[in-house]
Amino acid sequence: MTPEGGEPKISAAPIPARMLAYLVDFVCPLGTFVVLVVLAVQHSPSTWWTLAWATTAAAVAGMVGRNRILRQGRTGRTWGRILTGTRTVVGSHDRSPGIPRTVLRETAHFVDLLPVLIIWLWPWRGRAGQSFADALAGTWVITDRTAAAAADRRTARRMALVSVVGFASALVLLCICRYRA
C-alpha cells in the first residue's frame, strides 16, 4: 500500500532473499511430497508400506500448510522468511497479514506460478517490488529487523536443514527403489 499521493513508506525485501525463502518453504517440501507419493503408488510391496508413505506425505503437506498459512498469517514469518530475515506485512502498517489474506496471497502465488512464473518476474516490474500476489492481497515482503526475527533465526536454520535433507533423502529413496525394481 502506498500513502496517499506518494511512494510506499516501506521497501521490499531483496528478490534473492525472497527466492531462498520460497525454496525452503515450498519447493523442497513439495519435491519431498511428490517423491513420497510416487513411492507410495509405484514401489510399495504391501498395504502397510503404502500407508506409511502416504502418512509421511500427508505430514509433509500438513507441515507446509501450517508454515505457509498459519505461521505466515499470524506472525508474517515462515521458516524461510525467518532464515532470510524477511517478513510479510499488510500495507505499510507493519502488522501480520492474518489467515484469510494469507490464503488469498498463497492462492494467487499458486495461480501466477503455473502459466509463466510471474512470481519471479513481477517484483522487477511491479510497483516498488511487490509481487503479483502481494499486490492482489495488499501485502509486502520486507526486511525484518525486529528482535524476534534475530531470536528465531537458529530455529529457522534447523527447519531449513530439515527441509533440504528431507527432500534429498526422499530423492535418494526414490532412486534406490527405482533401481531395485
N, C-alpha and C positions, 0 to 999 in steps of 0.2 A: 504494500500500500504506500502511496505517496502522500505527503502533506498537501494541502490544497494549493495548487499552482506551483509546485516545486519538485525538487528531487527527493528521493527517499532519505529518511533520516538514518537508515541502516544500510550497510553494504553487504553484498552477497559474499558467501564463502568461496574460496578458490575452487575451480572446477576439478582439479586433480584430487583434492580432499573429498569432494562430493562423490567422485567416481570410486575412490577407495572405500568409502563408507557403503556405497551401493554393492560393491563386490563382497564385502564382509557380511552385510545384512541380507543380501538376496541371492546373488549369483552362486556363491559357494553352497549355501543350504539348498537352493533349488537344484543344483547339479547333484548333490547328495541324494535328495528326494527322488530324482529321476532314476539314478543308478539303482537305488533300493527298490523302486517299483519294478524296474526291468528284472532285477534279480528275483523278486517275488513271483513275477509272472512266468519267467522263462526257465529259471535254473533251480527251482526248489523241488527236491525229490518227494516231499511229503506235505501234508496239510499243515503240520506244526511249523515247518520251516517257512512256508508261505505266510502263516500267521505272524511269525516272528519278524520277517522282513516288512510286512505290511504295518505292523505295530510300530516298528522303528521309523518307517517312512511317515506315519501319522504323527509321531513325536517330533520329527524334524519340521513338518508342516506347522504343527502347533507352536513350536519354538519361534518360527519365522513370524507367524501371526501375532504372537504375544510381543515380540520385539518390534515389529514394524507398525502394528496398530496400537496396542495398549501402551507400551513404553513411550513411543513417539507421541501419541495423543496426550498422555498425562504429563510427560516431562519435556517433550521436544527432542529427546535424545534416544537414539538406538545405540546398540553396541558399536556399530561402525561410526556413528556420529561422535560418540564419546572418544573413540580411538583417534579420530581425525580432528577432534576439537571443534566440531561444528554442532549446530543446533537448529531445529525447525521452530519458527515462531510465527505468530499471527501478526501480519502487517508490521507496523513499527512499534507495536506495543510490548514487545519482548515477553510475551506470555505463550504458554504451550497451546498447540492448536486444538486440543480436545479430540475425542474419539470420532465423532461424525465428520469433522473436517479432515481428519487423517484418513478415514475410509475413502472420502472423495478424492483426496490427493493420491492415495495409493492406486485407486481405480484408474484415475487419469494417467498415472505413470504406466500402468499395465496397457492401457489403450494406446498411449503415444509410443510405447516401446515396440508394439507389433508392426506398424506399417513401415516406418523409415528411421527408427531410432532417434526420434525427435528429442527424447530425453537427454541425449548427449549434445545435440546441436543447438537446441533452443537457448540455453543460457548465454551463448555467444551472440545470438541475435536478439534475444528477448530484452525486455525493459529492465535495465540495471541488473542483469544476471539472474533473473527469475526464470525457472523452467516453465514449460507449458503447464504442468500440473500445479506448480506453485501459483502461477497467475490465475488459474481456474479456482483454486482453493483459497486464495488470498493469503498464502503463507510465503515465508522467506527462509532460506537456509543461510545462517550467519555463522561467523566465527564465534565460538563460545569461550568467553574469558572469565567465567564465573568460578568460584572456589569449588563448587560441586563438580564441575567438569574435570578439574585437576585431580580431585579425590577419586573420581570414578575411572580414571584412565587405566589404572592397574587391572581392574576387573574387565575393562573393555579389551585390553590386550589379551587377557586369558580367554575371553569369549571369541575373539578373532582367531586365536590359535586353534581353539576347539573347532571353529567353523572350517578353517582351511584344512586341518588334519582330518576332520570328518569327511570332507569332500575327497581328499587324496586317498583315504582308507577305503571309501566306497568305490572309487575307481579301481584301486588295486584288487578289491574283492570281485569286481566285475570282470577284470582281466583273468584272474585266477579261475573263476567259474566258467568263463568263456573257453579257456584253453583246456580245461578238464573235461568239458563236454564233448 
